[in-house]
Amino acid sequence: MTLFSRITGTGSYLPPRRVTNDDLARELAERGIETSDEWIVERTGIRARHFAAPDVTSSDLALPACRQALEAAGRQASDVDLIIVATSTPDMVFPSSAAILQNKLGIAGCPAFDVQAVCSGFVYALTVADAMVRTGGAKCALVVGAEVFSRILDFNDRTTCVLFGDGAGAVVLEASDTPGILASDLHADGAHVGILCTPGHVAGGEVLGTPLLKMDGQAVFKLAVRVLEDAARATLAKAGKTEADIDWLIPHQANIRIMQGTAKKLKLPMDKLIVTVHDHGNTSAASIPLALDAAVRGGRVKQGDTVMLEGVGGGFTWGAVLLTL
């Protein structure tokens, strides 16, 4: 019998502290940096983001998101036999945030590991989990995107610090005799590493280089729109589908102009585009599962709908997944 994988439950979690553009503008003004709600919204579509408390880690955010997803799927933590966490802001150098999350869920024994592909991380993790389920390596997987990007922001750089937020999203991916994940397409090009990176590293008990995020916004924008279209079309071709088969487009929630630009290139009406960037900001690997969960719980994305997920991030990485919910 041919095995497939299907998403059976979704969940998400945002830390309680919601920071509006006006809130952030006031904080930055104390540093002598000028910005405004109008400036941020015009360029990004972002109106607010959530910041975690100083002692809260990515696995702390992932835990309630996973519990929501398990509840939605009608599963217990003890049913889980694979955990993959996509994150660029892990709890510590090692062990993985996935292993730490496993312990917080009260389970042990199943494989648990992190995937690091920055904002494409959830698409990468979902593709890996799908492959493991299809080959019999797992029957019930938790696939998670969790980030505390507020820890690596340079609050003296208004072009980047206004963009990012913290949060977590999760899905339960289960073995099925009917197709759920239809196709995926993943890529990376390390030649573009310098346009979006956090280049610091730990050595000899010190951080060498800068531990803060650096980005060339214009270069990222130009590359993102092109590669997202390419990945979406390649994924459709693999699945034997066309743009007309897409019920919903859920891209990485980075910038409303990138998202709208991708939808236009795919000839999709804007009412098929799921947008949460206004409330979440860019939550990196968490943004796609956060948006998916919001769309499912809001009643927009329904069982049987065909959904295109796509992400692009530092690395430079990009990819897409086409699925039927």
Summary of the structure (lengths in Angstrom):
residues: 325
radius of gyration: 18.6
end to end distance: 21.0
largest distance: 64.1
contacts: 1225
relative contact order: 0.19
helix: 41%
strand: 27%
